[in-house]
Amino acid sequence: MPRLSKKTMFAIEAVLDVAFHVGEHPVRSGDITERQRIPKRYLEQVLQHLVRAGILAGKRGPRGGYRLGRDRNLITLGEVVRVVRRLEAETEPNDLSTGSPLAHEVVWPTWEKLRGEMMAQLDNITIDDLCRKARDKGLDRSERPVQPGQLSI
């Protein structure tokens, strides 16, 4: 199956963090970095691409930060994954010119079919769905300490 890259995980966590923590003021990237333990160099790049895609809306300045670009039940996991895939394609070009005829005629087409099926499933999962799952697991907006590997949303 296609891999879940660090950038993809960071993007999903960032969008979920914004969905949970936005209030009167936008969510600052520094707060996302702290809560989700996302390295700032990755986060800023991902946030910019999420804004360009309309998933997030950014506001500059001392009271700046991020809000969702639209209602969280209208943002799908598939959209977030596609944003990161485009970003990764820009920075990590994939050379498909190498490989055997077997790879080009059998393996890659099979892989692409599976990827398409997976993306169709991700298009049916909204940020709202994930927020509800997090609440069901007892994760909420409280500022309790986060255990390593735990999503703090």
C-alpha positions as CSV (number, residue, x, y, z in Angstrom):
1,M,0.0,0.0,0.0
2,P,1.1,3.6,-0.4
3,R,3.1,4.8,2.5
4,L,2.0,7.3,5.1
5,S,4.8,9.8,5.0
6,K,5.8,12.0,7.8
7,K,4.6,15.1,5.9
8,T,1.2,13.5,5.4
9,M,0.9,12.6,9.1
10,F,2.0,16.1,10.0
11,A,-0.6,17.7,7.6
12,I,-3.4,15.6,9.0
13,E,-2.4,16.3,12.6
14,A,-2.1,20.1,11.8
15,V,-5.6,20.2,10.3
16,L,-7.1,18.3,13.2
17,D,-5.3,20.5,15.7
18,V,-6.7,23.6,14.0
19,A,-10.2,22.0,13.9
20,F,-10.0,21.3,17.7
21,H,-8.3,24.5,18.9
22,V,-9.6,27.3,16.8
23,G,-11.8,29.7,18.7
24,E,-12.1,33.5,18.8
25,H,-8.5,33.7,17.6
26,P,-6.7,31.6,14.9
27,V,-4.4,28.8,15.9
28,R,-0.7,29.8,15.9
29,S,1.7,27.5,14.2
30,G,3.9,27.5,17.3
31,D,1.1,26.1,19.3
32,I,0.6,23.3,16.7
33,T,4.3,22.6,16.8
34,E,4.2,22.3,20.6
35,R,1.1,20.2,20.9
36,Q,1.8,17.8,18.1
37,R,5.6,17.8,18.3
38,I,5.9,18.6,14.6
39,P,9.2,20.1,13.6
40,K,8.7,23.7,12.6
41,R,10.5,23.3,9.3
42,Y,8.0,20.7,8.1
43,L,5.0,22.4,9.6
44,E,5.4,25.8,7.9
45,Q,5.9,24.2,4.5
46,V,2.8,22.0,4.9
47,L,0.7,24.8,6.3
48,Q,1.4,27.0,3.3
49,H,0.3,24.3,0.9
50,L,-2.8,23.6,2.9
51,V,-3.7,27.3,2.8
52,R,-3.1,27.4,-1.0
53,A,-5.5,24.4,-1.4
54,G,-8.2,26.2,0.7
55,I,-8.1,23.6,3.4
56,L,-6.8,26.1,5.9
57,A,-7.1,29.9,5.9
58,G,-4.0,31.8,7.2
59,K,-3.8,35.3,8.8
60,R,-0.5,37.0,9.2
61,G,0.6,39.3,12.1
62,P,0.8,39.2,15.9
63,R,-2.8,37.9,16.2
64,G,-2.4,35.7,13.2
65,G,-2.6,32.0,12.8
66,Y,-4.8,29.4,11.0
67,R,-8.5,28.5,10.8
68,L,-10.2,25.9,8.7
69,G,-10.8,27.1,5.1
70,R,-14.3,25.7,5.3
71,D,-16.5,23.6,7.5
72,R,-14.8,20.5,8.8
73,N,-17.4,18.2,7.5
74,L,-16.5,19.5,4.0
75,I,-12.8,18.7,4.2
76,T,-11.8,15.2,3.5
77,L,-8.7,13.2,4.4
78,G,-8.2,12.6,0.7
79,E,-7.8,16.3,0.0
80,V,-5.2,16.6,2.7
81,V,-3.3,13.6,1.3
82,R,-3.4,15.0,-2.2
83,V,-1.9,18.3,-1.0
84,V,1.0,16.6,0.5
85,R,1.5,14.3,-2.5
86,R,1.8,17.4,-4.7
87,L,4.2,18.9,-2.3
88,E,6.3,15.7,-2.2
89,A,6.2,15.5,-6.0
90,E,7.7,19.0,-6.2
91,T,10.5,18.2,-3.8
92,E,11.1,14.5,-4.4
93,P,10.5,13.7,-8.1
94,N,9.7,10.1,-8.9
95,D,11.7,8.6,-11.7
96,L,9.4,6.0,-13.3
97,S,11.6,5.7,-16.4
98,T,13.7,2.9,-14.8
99,G,12.4,-0.6,-14.2
100,S,11.6,-3.7,-16.2
101,P,8.7,-4.2,-18.6
102,L,7.1,-6.3,-15.9
103,A,7.2,-3.4,-13.5
104,H,5.7,-1.0,-16.1
105,E,3.1,-3.3,-17.4
106,V,2.0,-5.2,-14.3
107,V,3.3,-3.8,-11.0
108,W,2.8,0.0,-11.4
109,P,-0.7,-0.4,-12.9
110,T,-1.7,-2.6,-10.0
111,W,-0.2,-0.2,-7.5
112,E,-2.0,2.7,-9.1
113,K,-5.3,0.9,-9.0
114,L,-4.8,0.2,-5.3
115,R,-3.8,3.8,-4.7
116,G,-7.0,5.0,-6.5
117,E,-9.1,2.7,-4.3
118,M,-7.5,3.9,-1.2
119,M,-7.9,7.6,-2.2
120,A,-11.6,6.9,-2.9
121,Q,-12.0,5.7,0.7
122,L,-10.0,8.7,2.1
123,D,-12.4,11.0,0.2
124,N,-15.2,9.5,2.3
125,I,-13.6,10.4,5.6
126,T,-14.0,14.0,6.8
127,I,-12.1,16.0,9.3
128,D,-15.3,16.1,11.3
129,D,-15.3,12.2,11.3
130,L,-11.8,12.2,12.8
131,C,-12.6,14.9,15.4
132,R,-15.6,12.8,16.5
133,K,-13.3,9.7,16.7
134,A,-10.8,11.6,18.8
135,R,-13.6,12.7,21.2
136,D,-14.9,9.2,21.5
137,K,-11.3,8.1,22.5
138,G,-11.3,10.7,25.2
139,L,-9.1,13.2,23.4
140,D,-10.3,16.7,23.8
141,R,-9.1,20.3,23.8
142,S,-7.8,20.2,27.4
143,E,-4.2,21.1,28.0
144,R,-3.3,17.8,29.8
145,P,0.2,16.5,29.1
146,V,0.6,14.4,26.0
147,Q,2.1,11.0,26.0
148,P,4.7,10.2,23.3
149,G,2.8,8.9,20.2
150,Q,-0.5,10.3,21.4
151,L,-2.4,12.8,19.3
152,S,-3.2,15.9,21.4
153,I,-6.3,17.4,19.7
